[in-house]
């Protein structure tokens, strides 16, 4: 075979290989391919490896099946009480049917934006300004229901609709700011008054507690003083009782020793005379002398002579 023929075959083989490689398609997990064959819908390719027939089939649309976010520009709306405001919305949606999404409507995002603006005007037109500002959740739910129903034939599911900003006219914003400022000042006054009241209560409670503690301390001190006096008197009484007991014991011991000594009658009489002498040393100015003492005087004189001899 001539060299020219070999080269031609090689070129054709390379072209075929390149053509095969070019028509191998890998569909990722987050995508779906809409395939047309000779101009009409043929199939929807999902995750995996696919081969497209050259010159017969084509990828008409690559669809992202992840949840998407569409942030639309602010739309002018009029409330029931004729207040014009600007509201911008955020729509979270997901393509559930790639075929309907590809063939259902031209420019689906533009269609969703216009549908959102129209639905928003209809809903806000039934509400007054105050209700509009305080009923975001209700408005969001109504918007989601309306859009989800309208976009279902397009293969789109509306997961959530959020009112991003609600901007009333400047004069209303100024009035609202003044009202909010007055409300803040009123709350501040209330909090200040409550704080002062609380402070006064705490001071009074502190004084009361101080007085109670002082009284309790004085009471405790009085109790301790009384207990100390009581203890002192008890100790003094115990001491006196101990002394009396000692004296009585000494007297008893003396009597016992006297009894053991068996003193004579003369000694007893002499002791009586000594006792009388001690009594005479007192402060009394008049002494009555018993008759027995006279005899003791003679006994004393006789005893003196005996001791002298």
C-alpha positions as CSV (number, residue, x, y, z in Angstrom):
1,X,0.0,0.0,0.0
2,X,1.4,3.4,-0.9
3,X,2.5,5.6,1.9
4,X,-0.2,8.2,1.0
5,X,-2.9,5.6,1.7
6,X,-1.5,4.7,5.1
7,X,-1.4,8.4,6.0
8,X,-5.0,8.9,4.9
9,X,-6.2,5.9,6.9
10,X,-4.3,7.2,10.0
11,X,-5.9,10.6,9.6
12,X,-9.4,9.1,9.3
13,X,-8.7,6.9,12.4
14,X,-7.6,9.9,14.4
15,X,-10.6,11.9,13.3
16,X,-12.9,9.0,14.3
17,X,-11.2,8.6,17.7
18,X,-11.5,12.4,18.4
19,X,-15.1,12.3,17.3
20,X,-15.9,9.5,19.6
21,X,-14.1,11.2,22.5
22,X,-15.9,14.5,21.8
23,X,-19.3,12.7,22.0
24,X,-18.7,11.0,25.3
25,X,-20.5,13.0,28.0
26,X,-20.2,12.7,31.7
27,X,-23.2,14.0,33.7
28,X,-22.4,15.0,37.2
29,X,-24.7,14.6,40.3
30,X,-25.9,18.2,40.2
31,X,-26.8,18.3,36.5
32,X,-29.2,16.9,33.9
33,X,-28.8,17.0,30.1
34,X,-31.8,17.5,27.8
35,X,-31.0,15.6,24.6
36,X,-32.6,16.3,21.2
37,X,-32.5,13.9,18.2
38,X,-32.9,15.5,14.8
39,X,-34.5,18.6,16.5
40,X,-37.0,16.9,18.8
41,X,-36.8,15.9,22.4
42,X,-35.2,12.5,22.8
43,X,-34.2,11.9,26.5
44,X,-33.0,13.4,29.7
45,X,-29.6,12.2,30.8
46,X,-28.9,12.0,34.5
47,X,-25.8,11.1,36.5
48,X,-23.4,8.9,34.7
49,X,-21.4,8.3,31.4
50,X,-23.3,8.8,28.1
51,X,-22.5,8.7,24.4
52,X,-24.1,11.1,22.0
53,X,-24.6,10.0,18.4
54,X,-22.6,12.4,16.3
55,X,-24.6,14.7,13.9
56,X,-27.8,13.1,15.0
57,X,-28.2,14.0,18.7
58,X,-27.3,17.2,20.5
59,X,-27.4,18.5,24.1
60,X,-30.2,21.0,23.9
61,X,-29.9,22.2,27.5
62,X,-27.7,21.6,30.6
63,X,-29.9,22.0,33.6
64,X,-28.7,22.5,37.2
65,X,-30.9,20.6,39.6
66,X,-29.5,22.1,42.8
67,X,-31.6,24.7,44.7
68,X,-31.1,28.1,43.3
69,X,-31.6,31.6,44.6
70,X,-33.0,34.5,42.6
71,X,-32.7,38.0,44.2
72,X,-35.1,40.3,42.3
73,X,-34.9,44.1,42.2
74,X,-37.2,46.2,44.4
75,X,-40.8,46.5,43.1
76,X,-43.1,49.4,43.8
77,X,-46.3,48.3,45.5
78,X,-49.3,50.2,46.9
79,X,-51.0,49.2,50.1
80,X,-54.7,49.2,50.8
81,X,-54.4,52.6,52.5
82,X,-52.6,54.1,49.4
83,X,-49.0,54.0,50.7
84,X,-46.4,53.3,48.0
85,X,-43.4,51.4,49.1
86,X,-40.5,49.4,47.6
87,X,-40.2,45.7,48.3
88,X,-37.6,43.3,47.0
89,X,-38.0,39.6,47.2
90,X,-35.7,36.5,47.2
91,X,-37.0,33.3,45.7
92,X,-35.5,29.9,46.4
93,X,-36.4,27.4,43.7
94,X,-35.3,24.0,42.3
95,X,-35.8,22.4,38.9
96,X,-37.6,19.2,39.2
97,X,-38.3,18.4,35.6
98,X,-35.6,19.3,33.1
99,X,-37.8,18.6,30.1
100,X,-40.5,21.0,31.2
101,X,-37.9,23.6,32.3
102,X,-36.3,23.4,28.8
103,X,-39.6,23.6,26.8
104,X,-42.1,25.0,29.2
105,X,-41.4,28.8,29.1
106,X,-38.9,31.1,27.4
107,X,-36.5,32.6,29.9
108,X,-37.9,31.0,33.1
109,X,-36.1,33.4,35.5
110,X,-37.6,36.4,33.8
111,X,-41.0,34.8,34.0
112,X,-40.6,34.1,37.7
113,X,-39.6,37.7,38.4
114,X,-42.7,39.1,36.6
115,X,-44.9,36.6,38.3
116,X,-43.4,37.5,41.7
117,X,-44.0,41.2,41.1
118,X,-47.6,40.7,40.0
119,X,-48.4,38.4,43.0
120,X,-46.7,40.8,45.4
121,X,-48.8,43.7,44.2
122,X,-52.0,41.7,44.5
123,X,-51.2,40.6,48.1
124,X,-50.0,43.9,49.4
125,X,-52.9,45.7,47.8
126,X,-55.2,43.8,50.2
127,X,-53.2,44.9,53.3
128,X,-52.7,48.2,55.1
129,X,-49.3,49.6,55.9
130,X,-49.2,48.3,59.5
131,X,-50.2,44.8,58.4
132,X,-47.6,44.8,55.7
133,X,-44.9,45.6,58.1
134,X,-45.9,43.0,60.7
135,X,-47.1,40.2,58.4
136,X,-44.0,39.1,56.6
137,X,-44.5,35.4,57.3
138,X,-48.1,35.5,56.0
139,X,-47.0,37.3,52.8
140,X,-44.1,34.9,52.3
141,X,-46.5,31.9,52.6
142,X,-49.0,33.3,50.2
143,X,-46.3,34.2,47.7
144,X,-44.7,30.7,47.9
145,X,-48.1,29.0,47.3
146,X,-49.0,31.2,44.3
147,X,-45.6,30.9,42.6
148,X,-45.3,27.2,43.2
149,X,-48.6,26.6,41.6
150,X,-47.8,28.9,38.7
151,X,-44.3,27.4,38.0
152,X,-45.3,23.8,38.3
153,X,-46.0,23.5,34.5
154,X,-42.4,24.8,33.9
155,X,-40.8,22.0,35.9
156,X,-39.9,24.4,38.8
157,X,-40.6,24.0,42.5
158,X,-40.7,27.1,44.6
159,X,-39.2,26.1,48.0
160,X,-39.3,29.5,49.8
161,X,-40.1,33.2,49.2
162,X,-38.7,35.9,51.5
163,X,-39.4,39.6,51.6
164,X,-35.9,41.0,51.8
165,X,-36.6,44.6,52.4
166,X,-39.7,46.7,52.8
167,X,-39.0,50.4,52.3
168,X,-41.9,52.8,53.0
169,X,-41.8,56.5,51.8
170,X,-39.4,58.9,53.5
171,X,-42.1,60.8,55.5
172,X,-43.5,57.5,56.8
173,X,-40.0,56.3,57.7
174,X,-39.4,59.6,59.6
175,X,-42.6,59.2,61.5
176,X,-41.8,55.6,62.3
177,X,-38.3,56.7,63.5
178,X,-39.9,59.4,65.7
179,X,-42.3,56.9,67.1
180,X,-39.6,54.4,67.8
181,X,-37.5,57.1,69.4
182,X,-40.4,58.0,71.7
183,X,-41.0,54.4,72.5
184,X,-37.3,54.0,73.4
185,X,-37.3,57.0,75.6
186,X,-40.5,55.8,77.3
187,X,-38.9,52.4,77.9
188,X,-35.7,54.1,79.1
189,X,-37.8,56.2,81.6
190,X,-39.6,53.1,82.8
191,X,-36.3,51.2,83.2
192,X,-34.7,54.2,85.0
193,X,-37.7,54.5,87.4
194,X,-37.6,50.8,88.0
195,X,-33.9,51.0,88.7
196,X,-34.3,53.9,91.1
197,X,-37.1,52.1,92.9
198,X,-35.0,48.9,93.0
199,X,-32.1,50.9,94.4
200,X,-34.2,52.5,97.1
201,X,-35.6,49.1,98.1
202,X,-32.1,47.7,98.3
203,X,-30.9,50.6,100.4
204,X,-33.9,50.2,102.7
205,X,-33.4,46.5,103.0
206,X,-29.7,47.2,103.7
207,X,-30.6,49.6,106.5
208,X,-33.1,47.2,107.9
209,X,-30.7,44.3,107.8
210,X,-28.0,46.5,109.5
211,X,-30.5,47.4,112.3
212,X,-31.5,43.7,112.7
213,X,-27.9,42.6,112.8
214,X,-27.0,45.4,115.4
215,X,-30.0,44.4,117.5
216,X,-29.1,40.7,117.2
217,X,-25.5,41.5,118.2
218,X,-26.6,43.6,121.2
219,X,-29.0,40.8,122.2
220,X,-26.2,38.3,121.9
221,X,-23.8,40.5,123.9
222,X,-26.5,40.9,126.7
223,X,-27.0,37.1,126.8
224,X,-23.2,36.6,127.1
225,X,-23.0,39.2,129.9
226,X,-25.8,37.7,131.7
227,X,-24.3,34.3,131.3
228,X,-21.0,35.6,132.6
229,X,-22.6,37.2,135.7
230,X,-24.5,34.0,136.2
231,X,-21.4,31.9,135.9
232,X,-19.5,34.3,138.3
233,X,-22.3,34.0,140.9
234,X,-22.3,30.2,140.5
235,X,-18.6,30.1,141.0
236,X,-18.8,32.5,144.0
237,X,-21.6,30.4,145.5
238,X,-19.7,27.3,144.9
239,X,-16.6,28.9,146.6
240,X,-18.6,29.9,149.6
241,X,-20.2,26.5,149.8
242,X,-16.7,25.0,149.5
243,X,-15.4,27.2,152.4
244,X,-18.4,26.4,154.6
245,X,-17.9,22.8,153.9
246,X,-14.2,23.1,154.8
247,X,-15.0,24.9,158.1
248,X,-17.6,22.3,158.9
249,X,-15.2,19.5,158.1
250,X,-12.5,21.2,160.3
251,X,-15.0,21.7,163.1
252,X,-16.1,18.1,162.8
253,X,-12.4,17.0,162.8
254,X,-11.7,19.1,165.9
255,X,-14.7,17.6,167.7
256,X,-13.6,14.2,166.7
257,X,-10.1,14.8,168.0
258,X,-11.5,16.2,171.3
259,X,-13.7,13.2,171.7
260,X,-10.7,10.9,171.0
261,X,-8.7,12.9,173.6
262,X,-11.5,12.5,176.3
263,X,-10.9,15.9,178.0
264,X,-11.6,16.3,181.7
265,X,-14.3,18.5,183.1
266,X,-11.8,21.1,184.0
267,X,-10.5,21.4,180.5
268,X,-14.0,21.8,179.1
269,X,-14.7,24.5,181.6
270,X,-11.4,26.2,180.7
271,X,-12.3,26.1,177.0
272,X,-15.7,27.6,177.8
273,X,-13.9,30.5,179.6
274,X,-11.8,31.1,176.5
275,X,-14.9,31.2,174.4
276,X,-16.4,33.7,176.7
277,X,-13.3,35.8,176.5
278,X,-13.6,35.9,172.7
279,X,-17.2,36.9,173.0
280,X,-16.3,39.7,175.4
281,X,-13.9,41.1,172.8
282,X,-16.8,42.0,170.5
283,X,-18.7,45.2,170.1
284,X,-21.4,44.5,172.6
285,X,-21.6,46.9,175.6
286,X,-23.5,44.6,177.9
287,X,-22.5,41.0,178.7
288,X,-24.6,38.6,180.7
289,X,-22.4,36.2,182.7
290,X,-23.9,32.8,183.4
291,X,-23.5,31.5,186.9
292,X,-21.3,28.8,185.6
293,X,-18.6,31.3,184.5
294,X,-18.2,32.5,188.1
295,X,-17.0,29.1,189.1
296,X,-14.7,29.0,186.1
297,X,-13.0,32.2,187.3
298,X,-12.0,30.4,190.5
299,X,-11.0,27.4,188.5
300,X,-8.7,29.6,186.4
301,X,-7.1,31.1,189.5
302,X,-6.4,27.7,190.9
303,X,-5.0,26.5,187.6
304,X,-2.6,29.5,187.6
305,X,-1.2,28.7,191.0
306,X,-0.7,25.1,189.9
307,X,1.2,26.2,186.8
308,X,3.3,28.6,188.8
309,X,4.3,25.9,191.4
